[in-house]
Amino acid sequence: MREIERIKESVARGEISPVYLWHGEDRFLIQEALRVLKSFYFATDPSGSGIELVSAKELSPANIVERANTMSFFANRLVVVDEVTYFQDGQTADLEPFLDYFSNPNLSTCLLFIAESVHRGRKFYKTLDRTGEILEFCAPKRPQEWFAWVQSELKARGKSMDTQVATLFIEWSGHHVGVLSQELDKLVIFIGDRQKITAEDIRAITTRTMEASIFDLLDAVAGRATAKALKTLHEVLRIEHPLKVLALLVRQVRLLLGCDALRRRGGNVAEAPSALGISPYEAQKVWQQSLKLSKEQLSVALFECLNTDLALKTGGGDPSLLLELMIVKFLK
């Protein structure tokens, strides 16, 4: 998001840092930023011969530094060091060659390190931070951040959505920026020259996540809407194995019980993400849904889920029918 914009600005100005450290759990955003950075080198060498990808697990720091110092026929080189493990406990790699290199980097080379996680207290991090640039790539967490991301992506594609439609799109397609980006591309092709994307477009062309369907299923249970609950269950079972459907139901019921327990001891929704190990966006949704179901209902639901799980794994009957009976028992 903002990190990619910084890379775009650097490429536009032709001011690439000699050393980067990119880290974060969102691999899609990192790959998008790498695509932008590579465009700077492809502009002068369409063959990409100045771009080299190496693995930190396969090459020693000394070998990587040697490659970063190698001169090229073309003026600029990009050396990407992926799978960086230099921050893990017990890391035995001799990092001194990097520390020396950071104090006097080859300005014709951009040395880029990519790591899933970092340790800000390590000497490697602190030394690199003084010479190079460190960027953290994180997916949106709060509802307003997801909404802002979707609006930004729509603007880049020359399209728009109303607020309610954007909310539906996020809930319908899930919370993975890579998936959402692909779904937006599908929508752009689907609507053609039309500028505004509608709710009907989303329902017609995008892939609905299992999580969204499970959430709707439990909403129907909370509202005692038997026909809607069974209809949703049948839709899910057409595309997923019963055991996976049951696993997601068990997870959702446990999260709802967790919210109920947290609320009973005086906690609030702000504590739910850390207490339950879920994102703030999911916590908001689960917290609101937990208000509709009593602890007794949820306890019965979890009991029936476990009974159904045992029946499924021991050949106790037709899987779809077992899940239907489970939902009917939820509704009693």
URGIPE-V258106 format. One record per helix or strand of 3 or more residues. SS is the DSSP state (~ for helix, > for strand). FROM is the first residue (numbers start at 1). TO is the last residue. If there is no record, write none. Layout:
# URGIPE-V258106
<<SS;FROM;TO> <SS;FROM;TO>>
This chain:
# URGIPE-V258106
<<~;2;13> <>;19;23> <~;27;42> <>;51;55> <~;61;69> <>;77;82> <~;96;103> <>;109;115> <~;123;131> <>;133;136> <~;143;156> <~;163;173> <~;177;191> <~;199;205> <~;210;222> <~;226;237> <~;242;264> <~;269;276> <~;280;290> <~;295;313> <~;319;330>>
